[in-house]
Amino acid sequence: MLDAHYEIFRKIYLIVSSELAKKMMIQRVCCRAWKRREKEGLVFEVRVEAVDRLARLSGMSKFIIIRPPSKYLKYT
């Protein structure tokens, strides 16, 4: 489901149950971006907030995930 939303809007909105879950979800999104190897690179916006702190979508914490193009990464 996240793939479909990302392909259309280049943004991902996540609402989680707690601050700890928020940190864990940010780690998961970064890991997913790292595993997704694309020749042209990958840039997308992630907004994550705990449900008890959510007032409106525009007020969510925003993170920009940048994955450089694979031609610049050397795997050893």
PDB file as gemmi writes it, atoms N, CA and C in Angstrom:
CRYST1    1.000    1.000    1.000  90.00  90.00  90.00 P 1                      
ATOM      1  N   MET A   1       0.818  -1.191   0.000  1.00  0.00           N  
ATOM      2  CA  MET A   1       0.000   0.000   0.000  1.00  0.00           C  
ATOM      3  C   MET A   1       0.866   1.261   0.000  1.00  0.00           C  
ATOM      4  N   LEU A   2       1.960   1.231   0.753  1.00  0.00           N  
ATOM      5  CA  LEU A   2       2.846   2.396   0.754  1.00  0.00           C  
ATOM      6  C   LEU A   2       3.438   2.634  -0.621  1.00  0.00           C  
ATOM      7  N   ASP A   3       3.753   1.556  -1.345  1.00  0.00           N  
ATOM      8  CA  ASP A   3       4.301   1.717  -2.691  1.00  0.00           C  
ATOM      9  C   ASP A   3       3.321   2.441  -3.595  1.00  0.00           C  
ATOM     10  N   ALA A   4       2.053   2.075  -3.542  1.00  0.00           N  
ATOM     11  CA  ALA A   4       1.044   2.701  -4.402  1.00  0.00           C  
ATOM     12  C   ALA A   4       0.895   4.184  -4.072  1.00  0.00           C  
ATOM     13  N   HIS A   5       0.841   4.522  -2.804  1.00  0.00           N  
ATOM     14  CA  HIS A   5       0.704   5.922  -2.397  1.00  0.00           C  
ATOM     15  C   HIS A   5       1.945   6.711  -2.795  1.00  0.00           C  
ATOM     16  N   TYR A   6       3.113   6.117  -2.631  1.00  0.00           N  
ATOM     17  CA  TYR A   6       4.358   6.797  -2.989  1.00  0.00           C  
ATOM     18  C   TYR A   6       4.420   7.063  -4.489  1.00  0.00           C  
ATOM     19  N   GLU A   7       4.037   6.076  -5.304  1.00  0.00           N  
ATOM     20  CA  GLU A   7       4.124   6.222  -6.757  1.00  0.00           C  
ATOM     21  C   GLU A   7       3.261   7.383  -7.257  1.00  0.00           C  
ATOM     22  N   ILE A   8       2.149   7.641  -6.606  1.00  0.00           N  
ATOM     23  CA  ILE A   8       1.249   8.702  -7.056  1.00  0.00           C  
ATOM     24  C   ILE A   8       1.669  10.067  -6.511  1.00  0.00           C  
ATOM     25  N   PHE A   9       1.940  10.152  -5.231  1.00  0.00           N  
ATOM     26  CA  PHE A   9       2.137  11.450  -4.580  1.00  0.00           C  
ATOM     27  C   PHE A   9       3.577  11.775  -4.189  1.00  0.00           C  
ATOM     28  N   ARG A  10       4.485  10.799  -4.183  1.00  0.00           N  
ATOM     29  CA  ARG A  10       5.859  10.973  -3.716  1.00  0.00           C  
ATOM     30  C   ARG A  10       5.912  11.412  -2.254  1.00  0.00           C  
ATOM     31  N   LYS A  11       4.857  11.101  -1.519  1.00  0.00           N  
ATOM     32  CA  LYS A  11       4.794  11.402  -0.090  1.00  0.00           C  
ATOM     33  C   LYS A  11       4.202  10.197   0.623  1.00  0.00           C  
ATOM     34  N   ILE A  12       4.592  10.011   1.873  1.00  0.00           N  
ATOM     35  CA  ILE A  12       4.038   8.940   2.693  1.00  0.00           C  
ATOM     36  C   ILE A  12       3.626   9.554   4.026  1.00  0.00           C  
ATOM     37  N   TYR A  13       2.389   9.308   4.429  1.00  0.00           N  
ATOM     38  CA  TYR A  13       1.878   9.762   5.720  1.00  0.00           C  
ATOM     39  C   TYR A  13       1.694   8.544   6.612  1.00  0.00           C  
ATOM     40  N   LEU A  14       2.265   8.568   7.809  1.00  0.00           N  
ATOM     41  CA  LEU A  14       2.158   7.456   8.745  1.00  0.00           C  
ATOM     42  C   LEU A  14       1.694   7.976  10.098  1.00  0.00           C  
ATOM     43  N   ILE A  15       0.684   7.344  10.633  1.00  0.00           N  
ATOM     44  CA  ILE A  15       0.202   7.667  11.976  1.00  0.00           C  
ATOM     45  C   ILE A  15       0.419   6.424  12.820  1.00  0.00           C  
ATOM     46  N   VAL A  16       1.176   6.577  13.890  1.00  0.00           N  
ATOM     47  CA  VAL A  16       1.554   5.438  14.722  1.00  0.00           C  
ATOM     48  C   VAL A  16       1.029   5.635  16.141  1.00  0.00           C  
ATOM     49  N   SER A  17       1.204   4.604  16.968  1.00  0.00           N  
ATOM     50  CA  SER A  17       0.569   4.609  18.286  1.00  0.00           C  
ATOM     51  C   SER A  17       1.347   5.354  19.371  1.00  0.00           C  
ATOM     52  N   SER A  18       2.662   5.524  19.223  1.00  0.00           N  
ATOM     53  CA  SER A  18       3.446   6.152  20.290  1.00  0.00           C  
ATOM     54  C   SER A  18       4.711   6.788  19.719  1.00  0.00           C  
ATOM     55  N   GLU A  19       5.437   7.491  20.576  1.00  0.00           N  
ATOM     56  CA  GLU A  19       6.701   8.105  20.164  1.00  0.00           C  
ATOM     57  C   GLU A  19       7.739   7.038  19.816  1.00  0.00           C  
ATOM     58  N   LEU A  20       7.756   5.940  20.564  1.00  0.00           N  
ATOM     59  CA  LEU A  20       8.679   4.849  20.251  1.00  0.00           C  
ATOM     60  C   LEU A  20       8.353   4.245  18.888  1.00  0.00           C  
ATOM     61  N   ALA A  21       7.077   4.047  18.619  1.00  0.00           N  
ATOM     62  CA  ALA A  21       6.662   3.519  17.313  1.00  0.00           C  
ATOM     63  C   ALA A  21       7.031   4.491  16.196  1.00  0.00           C  
ATOM     64  N   LYS A  22       6.995   5.777  16.485  1.00  0.00           N  
ATOM     65  CA  LYS A  22       7.380   6.794  15.501  1.00  0.00           C  
ATOM     66  C   LYS A  22       8.850   6.632  15.119  1.00  0.00           C  
ATOM     67  N   LYS A  23       9.718   6.471  16.116  1.00  0.00           N  
ATOM     68  CA  LYS A  23      11.144   6.283  15.849  1.00  0.00           C  
ATOM     69  C   LYS A  23      11.398   4.991  15.078  1.00  0.00           C  
ATOM     70  N   MET A  24      10.688   3.945  15.454  1.00  0.00           N  
ATOM     71  CA  MET A  24      10.847   2.664  14.762  1.00  0.00           C  
ATOM     72  C   MET A  24      10.389   2.757  13.309  1.00  0.00           C  
ATOM     73  N   MET A  25       9.319   3.471  13.052  1.00  0.00           N  
ATOM     74  CA  MET A  25       8.809   3.599  11.689  1.00  0.00           C  
ATOM     75  C   MET A  25       9.765   4.420  10.828  1.00  0.00           C  
ATOM     76  N   ILE A  26      10.380   5.438  11.397  1.00  0.00           N  
ATOM     77  CA  ILE A  26      11.369   6.219  10.651  1.00  0.00           C  
ATOM     78  C   ILE A  26      12.545   5.322  10.258  1.00  0.00           C  
ATOM     79  N   GLN A  27      12.983   4.457  11.176  1.00  0.00           N  
ATOM     80  CA  GLN A  27      14.052   3.513  10.857  1.00  0.00           C  
ATOM     81  C   GLN A  27      13.637   2.573   9.734  1.00  0.00           C  
ATOM     82  N   ARG A  28      12.412   2.081   9.780  1.00  0.00           N  
ATOM     83  CA  ARG A  28      11.929   1.165   8.742  1.00  0.00           C  
ATOM     84  C   ARG A  28      11.871   1.837   7.382  1.00  0.00           C  
ATOM     85  N   VAL A  29      11.416   3.075   7.345  1.00  0.00           N  
ATOM     86  CA  VAL A  29      11.332   3.796   6.075  1.00  0.00           C  
ATOM     87  C   VAL A  29      12.735   4.024   5.508  1.00  0.00           C  
ATOM     88  N   CYS A  30      13.687   4.386   6.353  1.00  0.00           N  
ATOM     89  CA  CYS A  30      15.066   4.578   5.885  1.00  0.00           C  
ATOM     90  C   CYS A  30      15.659   3.269   5.372  1.00  0.00           C  
ATOM     91  N   CYS A  31      15.401   2.184   6.069  1.00  0.00           N  
ATOM     92  CA  CYS A  31      15.887   0.875   5.636  1.00  0.00           C  
ATOM     93  C   CYS A  31      15.270   0.491   4.297  1.00  0.00           C  
ATOM     94  N   ARG A  32      13.991   0.745   4.138  1.00  0.00           N  
ATOM     95  CA  ARG A  32      13.306   0.429   2.883  1.00  0.00           C  
ATOM     96  C   ARG A  32      13.883   1.244   1.729  1.00  0.00           C  
ATOM     97  N   ALA A  33      14.168   2.508   1.976  1.00  0.00           N  
ATOM     98  CA  ALA A  33      14.769   3.350   0.943  1.00  0.00           C  
ATOM     99  C   ALA A  33      16.159   2.840   0.574  1.00  0.00           C  
ATOM    100  N   TRP A  34      16.898   2.348   1.559  1.00  0.00           N  
ATOM    101  CA  TRP A  34      18.231   1.835   1.288  1.00  0.00           C  
ATOM    102  C   TRP A  34      18.167   0.560   0.448  1.00  0.00           C  
ATOM    103  N   LYS A  35      17.220  -0.317   0.750  1.00  0.00           N  
ATOM    104  CA  LYS A  35      17.096  -1.583   0.020  1.00  0.00           C  
ATOM    105  C   LYS A  35      16.564  -1.397  -1.394  1.00  0.00           C  
ATOM    106  N   ARG A  36      15.849  -0.336  -1.616  1.00  0.00           N  
ATOM    107  CA  ARG A  36      15.267  -0.087  -2.934  1.00  0.00           C  
ATOM    108  C   ARG A  36      16.315   0.582  -3.815  1.00  0.00           C  
ATOM    109  N   ARG A  37      16.971  -0.197  -4.625  1.00  0.00           N  
ATOM    110  CA  ARG A  37      18.066   0.307  -5.462  1.00  0.00           C  
ATOM    111  C   ARG A  37      17.525   0.753  -6.809  1.00  0.00           C  
ATOM    112  N   GLU A  38      17.601   2.031  -7.056  1.00  0.00           N  
ATOM    113  CA  GLU A  38      17.162   2.580  -8.334  1.00  0.00           C  
ATOM    114  C   GLU A  38      18.317   3.351  -8.949  1.00  0.00           C  
ATOM    115  N   LYS A  39      18.482   3.212 -10.252  1.00  0.00           N  
ATOM    116  CA  LYS A  39      19.607   3.868 -10.921  1.00  0.00           C  
ATOM    117  C   LYS A  39      19.554   5.379 -10.792  1.00  0.00           C  
ATOM    118  N   GLU A  40      18.356   5.949 -10.836  1.00  0.00           N  
ATOM    119  CA  GLU A  40      18.237   7.405 -10.782  1.00  0.00           C  
ATOM    120  C   GLU A  40      18.162   7.952  -9.361  1.00  0.00           C  
ATOM    121  N   GLY A  41      18.197   7.097  -8.361  1.00  0.00           N  
ATOM    122  CA  GLY A  41      18.119   7.544  -6.978  1.00  0.00           C  
ATOM    123  C   GLY A  41      16.678   7.597  -6.496  1.00  0.00           C  
ATOM    124  N   LEU A  42      16.498   8.047  -5.286  1.00  0.00           N  
ATOM    125  CA  LEU A  42      15.178   8.044  -4.681  1.00  0.00           C  
ATOM    126  C   LEU A  42      15.080   9.209  -3.706  1.00  0.00           C  
ATOM    127  N   VAL A  43      14.066  10.028  -3.852  1.00  0.00           N  
ATOM    128  CA  VAL A  43      13.806  11.134  -2.930  1.00  0.00           C  
ATOM    129  C   VAL A  43      12.312  11.155  -2.662  1.00  0.00           C  
ATOM    130  N   PHE A  44      11.932  11.106  -1.391  1.00  0.00           N  
ATOM    131  CA  PHE A  44      10.520  11.223  -1.060  1.00  0.00           C  
ATOM    132  C   PHE A  44      10.350  11.819   0.328  1.00  0.00           C  
ATOM    133  N   GLU A  45       9.158  12.266   0.590  1.00  0.00           N  
ATOM    134  CA  GLU A  45       8.818  12.924   1.854  1.00  0.00           C  
ATOM    135  C   GLU A  45       8.024  11.956   2.719  1.00  0.00           C  
ATOM    136  N   VAL A  46       8.391  11.894   3.989  1.00  0.00           N  
ATOM    137  CA  VAL A  46       7.671  11.064   4.955  1.00  0.00           C  
ATOM    138  C   VAL A  46       7.212  11.962   6.086  1.00  0.00           C  
ATOM    139  N   ARG A  47       5.958  11.857   6.430  1.00  0.00           N  
ATOM    140  CA  ARG A  47       5.423  12.562   7.600  1.00  0.00           C  
ATOM    141  C   ARG A  47       4.956  11.509   8.591  1.00  0.00           C  
ATOM    142  N   VAL A  48       5.470  11.596   9.815  1.00  0.00           N  
ATOM    143  CA  VAL A  48       5.174  10.604  10.841  1.00  0.00           C  
ATOM    144  C   VAL A  48       4.769  11.332  12.112  1.00  0.00           C  
ATOM    145  N   GLU A  49       3.718  10.847  12.763  1.00  0.00           N  
ATOM    146  CA  GLU A  49       3.306  11.426  14.039  1.00  0.00           C  
ATOM    147  C   GLU A  49       2.580  10.378  14.864  1.00  0.00           C  
ATOM    148  N   ALA A  50       2.716  10.489  16.175  1.00  0.00           N  
ATOM    149  CA  ALA A  50       1.983   9.617  17.089  1.00  0.00           C  
ATOM    150  C   ALA A  50       0.533  10.076  17.144  1.00  0.00           C  
ATOM    151  N   VAL A  51      -0.368   9.127  17.284  1.00  0.00           N  
ATOM    152  CA  VAL A  51      -1.797   9.433  17.210  1.00  0.00           C  
ATOM    153  C   VAL A  51      -2.236  10.400  18.312  1.00  0.00           C  
ATOM    154  N   ASP A  52      -1.622  10.339  19.481  1.00  0.00           N  
ATOM    155  CA  ASP A  52      -2.024  11.225  20.576  1.00  0.00           C  
ATOM    156  C   ASP A  52      -1.533  12.666  20.386  1.00  0.00           C  
ATOM    157  N   ARG A  53      -0.600  12.887  19.471  1.00  0.00           N  
ATOM    158  CA  ARG A  53      -0.091  14.235  19.219  1.00  0.00           C  
ATOM    159  C   ARG A  53      -0.576  14.809  17.901  1.00  0.00           C  
ATOM    160  N   LEU A  54      -1.402  14.067  17.188  1.00  0.00           N  
ATOM    161  CA  LEU A  54      -1.839  14.484  15.860  1.00  0.00           C  
ATOM    162  C   LEU A  54      -2.970  15.496  15.953  1.00  0.00           C  
ATOM    163  N   ALA A  55      -2.762  16.669  15.392  1.00  0.00           N  
ATOM    164  CA  ALA A  55      -3.803  17.694  15.331  1.00  0.00           C  
ATOM    165  C   ALA A  55      -4.293  17.858  13.894  1.00  0.00           C  
ATOM    166  N   ARG A  56      -3.349  17.935  12.964  1.00  0.00           N  
ATOM    167  CA  ARG A  56      -3.695  18.017  11.537  1.00  0.00           C  
ATOM    168  C   ARG A  56      -2.512  17.493  10.729  1.00  0.00           C  
ATOM    169  N   LEU A  57      -2.769  17.086   9.505  1.00  0.00           N  
ATOM    170  CA  LEU A  57      -1.721  16.482   8.680  1.00  0.00           C  
ATOM    171  C   LEU A  57      -0.572  17.442   8.406  1.00  0.00           C  
ATOM    172  N   SER A  58      -0.868  18.713   8.226  1.00  0.00           N  
ATOM    173  CA  SER A  58       0.204  19.668   7.933  1.00  0.00           C  
ATOM    174  C   SER A  58       1.132  19.885   9.131  1.00  0.00           C  
ATOM    175  N   GLY A  59       0.685  19.532  10.329  1.00  0.00           N  
ATOM    176  CA  GLY A  59       1.496  19.698  11.522  1.00  0.00           C  
ATOM    177  C   GLY A  59       2.349  18.495  11.872  1.00  0.00           C  
ATOM    178  N   MET A  60       2.319  17.467  11.038  1.00  0.00           N  
ATOM    179  CA  MET A  60       3.090  16.255  11.310  1.00  0.00           C  
ATOM    180  C   MET A  60       4.582  16.507  11.090  1.00  0.00           C  
ATOM    181  N   SER A  61       5.417  15.766  11.820  1.00  0.00           N  
ATOM    182  CA  SER A  61       6.866  15.852  11.625  1.00  0.00           C  
ATOM    183  C   SER A  61       7.209  15.408  10.211  1.00  0.00           C  
ATOM    184  N   LYS A  62       8.047  16.179   9.530  1.00  0.00           N  
ATOM    185  CA  LYS A  62       8.367  15.884   8.134  1.00  0.00           C  
ATOM    186  C   LYS A  62       9.833  15.500   7.999  1.00  0.00           C  
ATOM    187  N   PHE A  63      10.079  14.440   7.225  1.00  0.00           N  
ATOM    188  CA  PHE A  63      11.429  13.976   6.942  1.00  0.00           C  
ATOM    189  C   PHE A  63      11.563  13.792   5.440  1.00  0.00           C  
ATOM    190  N   ILE A  64      12.689  14.213   4.899  1.00  0.00           N  
ATOM    191  CA  ILE A  64      12.984  14.003   3.488  1.00  0.00           C  
ATOM    192  C   ILE A  64      14.013  12.873   3.416  1.00  0.00           C  
ATOM    193  N   ILE A  65      13.654  11.783   2.761  1.00  0.00           N  
ATOM    194  CA  ILE A  65      14.528  10.624   2.620  1.00  0.00           C  
ATOM    195  C   ILE A  65      15.205  10.713   1.255  1.00  0.00           C  
ATOM    196  N   ILE A  66      16.527  10.711   1.256  1.00  0.00           N  
ATOM    197  CA  ILE A  66      17.292  10.827   0.016  1.00  0.00           C  
ATOM    198  C   ILE A  66      18.188   9.599  -0.123  1.00  0.00           C  
ATOM    199  N   ARG A  67      18.018   8.894  -1.219  1.00  0.00           N  
ATOM    200  CA  ARG A  67      18.861   7.737  -1.544  1.00  0.00           C  
ATOM    201  C   ARG A  67      19.618   8.091  -2.811  1.00  0.00           C  
ATOM    202  N   PRO A  68      20.956   8.215  -2.738  1.00  0.00           N  
ATOM    203  CA  PRO A  68      21.717   8.600  -3.928  1.00  0.00           C  
ATOM    204  C   PRO A  68      21.583   7.559  -5.041  1.00  0.00           C  
ATOM    205  N   PRO A  69      21.829   7.953  -6.280  1.00  0.00           N  
ATOM    206  CA  PRO A  69      21.802   6.983  -7.377  1.00  0.00           C  
ATOM    207  C   PRO A  69      22.802   5.854  -7.128  1.00  0.00           C  
ATOM    208  N   SER A  70      22.460   4.652  -7.540  1.00  0.00           N  
ATOM    209  CA  SER A  70      23.300   3.491  -7.253  1.00  0.00           C  
ATOM    210  C   SER A  70      24.669   3.570  -7.922  1.00  0.00           C  
ATOM    211  N   LYS A  71      24.807   4.353  -8.980  1.00  0.00           N  
ATOM    212  CA  LYS A  71      26.113   4.447  -9.643  1.00  0.00           C  
ATOM    213  C   LYS A  71      27.147   5.158  -8.768  1.00  0.00           C  
ATOM    214  N   TYR A  72      26.701   5.911  -7.748  1.00  0.00           N  
ATOM    215  CA  TYR A  72      27.622   6.599  -6.854  1.00  0.00           C  
ATOM    216  C   TYR A  72      27.976   5.781  -5.620  1.00  0.00           C  
ATOM    217  N   LEU A  73      27.320   4.653  -5.434  1.00  0.00           N  
ATOM    218  CA  LEU A  73      27.557   3.831  -4.253  1.00  0.00           C  
ATOM    219  C   LEU A  73      28.456   2.659  -4.611  1.00  0.00           C  
ATOM    220  N   LYS A  74      29.482   2.455  -3.831  1.00  0.00           N  
ATOM    221  CA  LYS A  74      30.397   1.331  -4.036  1.00  0.00           C  
ATOM    222  C   LYS A  74      30.128   0.302  -2.950  1.00  0.00           C  
ATOM    223  N   TYR A  75      29.796  -0.898  -3.356  1.00  0.00           N  
ATOM    224  CA  TYR A  75      29.540  -1.978  -2.399  1.00  0.00           C  
ATOM    225  C   TYR A  75      30.794  -2.822  -2.273  1.00  0.00           C  
ATOM    226  N   THR A  76      31.237  -3.034  -1.038  1.00  0.00           N  
ATOM    227  CA  THR A  76      32.434  -3.841  -0.832  1.00  0.00           C  
ATOM    228  C   THR A  76      32.114  -5.080  -0.063  1.00  0.00           C  
TER     229      THR A  76                                                      
END                                                                             
